[in-house]
Amino acid sequence: MSVRPIPEDFHTVTVYLGVHDGNAAIDFYERVFGARLEFRLDRPDGRVGHAELYIGDTRIMLSEPCEEGALSSPPLALHPDSPCKSSVGLHLYVQDVDATFELAMDEEGVSQVNAVKDHFYGDRSGALRDPFGHLWFISTHKQDVSPEEIKERARKLFGGHE
C-alpha cells in the first residue's frame, strides 16, 4: 500500500495559525465559528503545541510560540507579533454572515476591519481581526454571478464606461 502525498481528510492547503493563548483561541473558534477540536497536543508546560480544528469542512491548525531551536510548527516567525510581522487572512463562508459577525463583535479583543455589506460578486461579507491578530473575511454567498457578469459589475463599480 502506498502512502498518499496528501493525508486523507486534508485539503491541499491548510491554514496554520500562531497564537499567544491556544486555549483561548480554541475556545473562541469553537464558540464563534462553530469549530470542532479534532486533535490537540500540549507541550509539557501546558501550552498548545499543535491543535487541529474543523470549521465546517475545513481543517485549520494552530500552535503557541516556542523557543527558537525547539520543535516549532509553525516557526516562531509566523506568530502575530514576531519581527517578521507575518499575517494570515482566512476566508470563511457561513450560513448567516450577519449573525456570525455580530457574535464575533461581541467578543473581547475583536475589531471590525470592514462592515458587512453586499458585494458585486454575489457575496455578503465583512472582515474582522480576532483577539489573536488574525484577519477573517466572513461571507454568505447570496447570488450566483457568472465570471462575465462579475467583470461587468466591477467595470461599472470601479469607473468603467459603457
C-alpha positions in Angstrom: 0.0 0.0 0.0 1.4 3.4 -1.0 1.4 6.5 1.2 -0.8 9.4 0.0 1.2 12.6 -0.5 -1.8 14.5 0.9 -3.3 12.8 4.0 -6.9 11.7 3.9 -9.3 14.4 5.2 -6.8 17.2 4.3 -7.1 19.8 1.6 -4.0 20.7 -0.4 -3.7 24.0 1.6 -4.3 24.0 5.3 -4.2 27.2 7.3 -1.8 27.2 10.3 -2.2 29.9 12.9 0.3 31.1 15.5 -1.5 32.3 18.6 -0.4 33.5 22.0 -3.0 31.7 24.1 -4.0 28.4 22.5 -6.7 27.6 25.0 -8.4 30.9 24.4 -8.1 30.6 20.6 -9.6 27.1 20.6 -12.5 28.3 22.8 -13.1 31.4 20.6 -13.1 29.5 17.4 -15.5 26.9 18.9 -17.8 29.5 20.3 -17.9 32.0 17.4 -17.3 29.9 14.3 -18.6 26.5 15.5 -15.2 24.9 15.3 -14.8 21.2 16.4 -11.5 20.2 18.0 -10.2 17.2 16.2 -6.7 16.8 17.6 -4.6 18.5 20.3 -1.0 18.0 21.5 0.1 20.0 24.6 3.6 20.9 25.5 5.0 19.8 28.9 4.3 23.4 30.2 0.6 23.0 29.2 0.7 25.3 26.2 -0.8 24.1 23.0 2.0 22.6 20.9 -0.3 21.7 18.0 -4.1 21.6 17.5 -6.3 20.8 14.6 -9.9 22.1 14.4 -12.6 21.8 11.8 -14.7 24.8 10.8 -17.4 23.3 8.6 -15.5 21.0 6.2 -12.2 22.8 6.6 -9.3 21.9 8.9 -7.2 24.6 10.5 -4.1 24.1 12.7 -2.7 26.3 15.4 0.1 26.4 18.0 1.6 28.7 20.5 5.1 30.1 20.1 8.0 28.1 21.4 11.7 28.9 21.9 13.9 29.1 18.8 15.6 25.8 18.2 12.8 23.8 19.7 10.4 21.8 17.6 8.2 24.6 16.3 5.3 24.2 14.0 4.8 26.8 12.7 8.1 28.6 13.3 8.1 31.4 15.9 8.4 33.9 12.9 4.8 33.1 12.0 3.3 34.3 15.2 1.4 37.6 15.2 4.0 39.9 16.9 7.1 38.4 15.5 9.7 40.7 14.0 8.7 39.3 10.6 5.1 40.7 11.0 3.7 37.8 9.1 -0.1 37.7 8.8 -2.7 35.3 7.8 -6.0 36.0 6.2 -8.8 33.5 6.2 -12.0 33.4 4.2 -14.9 31.7 5.9 -18.3 31.0 4.4 -21.2 30.8 6.9 -25.0 30.3 6.8 -25.6 33.8 8.2 -22.8 36.4 8.0 -24.7 39.0 9.9 -25.3 36.7 12.9 -21.7 35.4 12.9 -20.3 38.8 12.6 -22.5 40.1 15.4 -21.4 37.2 17.6 -17.8 37.8 16.9 -18.0 41.6 17.5 -19.5 40.9 21.0 -16.2 39.1 21.9 -13.4 41.0 23.8 -10.5 41.9 21.5 -12.3 41.6 18.2 -12.1 44.6 15.9 -14.0 45.4 12.8 -12.0 45.9 9.6 -14.8 46.1 7.1 -18.6 46.2 7.9 -20.8 43.5 6.5 -22.3 44.5 3.1 -23.4 43.1 -0.2 -20.7 42.8 -2.8 -20.9 42.9 -6.6 -19.6 39.3 -6.9 -22.6 37.8 -5.1 -21.4 37.6 -1.5 -22.5 39.5 1.6 -19.3 39.8 3.7 -17.3 41.7 6.2 -13.9 41.5 7.8 -12.7 41.4 11.3 -9.5 40.9 13.3 -9.8 38.3 16.0 -8.3 38.6 19.5 -5.2 36.8 18.3 -4.4 39.2 15.5 -5.7 37.1 12.6 -7.8 38.6 9.8 -11.1 36.9 8.9 -13.2 37.6 5.8 -16.6 36.2 6.7 -19.2 35.7 3.9 -22.5 34.3 3.0 -22.9 33.5 -0.7 -26.2 35.2 -1.8 -26.2 35.2 -5.6 -24.6 33.1 -8.3 -22.9 35.5 -10.6 -21.1 34.4 -13.8 -17.5 35.4 -14.3 -18.5 37.7 -17.1 -21.2 39.5 -15.0 -18.7 39.9 -12.2 -16.3 41.6 -14.6 -19.0 43.8 -15.9 -20.2 44.8 -12.5 -16.6 45.5 -11.4 -16.1 47.7 -14.5 -19.1 49.7 -13.7 -18.4 50.0 -10.0 -14.7 51.0 -10.4 -15.3 53.7 -13.1 -15.6 51.9 -16.4 -17.8 53.4 -19.1 -20.3 51.8 -21.4 
